[in-house]
Amino acid sequence: MNVAEAISFATESLRTAGTPEPARDAKVLLAHSLGKQKTFLIAYPEFELTDDQQDRFSTVIERRADREPLHHILGRQEFYGRDFRVSPDVLIPRPETEAIVELAVSFLADRPEPSFLDIGTGSGCIAVSIAAELPTARGVATDISPSALAVACENAQTHGVAYRVSFTEGDLFGPAGDAEFDLIASNPPYIPLEEFRGLEPEVREFEPRSALTDEGDGLAIIRKIISEAPRHLKPGGRLLIEMGFGQSESVAAMIDASVWLKPAFHDDLQGIPRILEATIISPENA
Ligand code: GLN
């Protein structure tokens, strides 16, 4: 079997299995099985696969046909221009979450020794990206899952920021003690239970459930973070929280105008309000 034949056979079996992007996945997984770039597939459609390569490729195509997420099979996902290791213990970083990093970096960039807290760090994608972008920044990243923290630590080491981010196990603000930060960021589990049940199998069956849903209306964790954040923010400090479709009005109603400046909501590429940006009132900004 050559490259072109392998792609068409795999695309067909993934299509039959109902995966959403069969041709893309077939190519990505073939390149992965061959240990080559995708451009190799275009340049050498007649390249004959060895038996070993064919076996490896069939195995990963079968896994994908069983709806295992592409990025679990690859073991990696790109986020904010960096490569992150992922495993079934962590949420696969999503592109919409990159906006949190962008907003965090622009806010923290003017501060001399910026500090941040990342709640529910998962793969560590938010904390590691902020620290990597800002060489003087220091952060605390928390998660209730020790196995997620192990992945996050590895990603911090890979990107050379492990000495500036401390990863600690615990719920929400628990591990932060009395510390105050310039910025708090979180991509919490915000999917309502009812919506969770209707998610595609890749997400519902393979990603950590506790990273996705609060088992209720989707707003419980967001509400807790908003109510506790003021105790952990410096004057003028900022909170960034990701949310789901249709949640921005409920989230806006959680903002106490005596504590926070008027919040902003940032849309994702689909035009859905996705990130809450709220700033603590201080003598300087009041
Ligand atoms: N902070 C991680 C991310 O944004 C994990 C979030 C989560 O597990 N809910 O991808």
Residues whose N, C-alpha, C, O or C-beta is under 5 A from the ligand:
A	BS01	LIG	L91 I92 P93 R94 T97 G120 T121 G122 S123 C125 I126 N187 P188 P189 A211
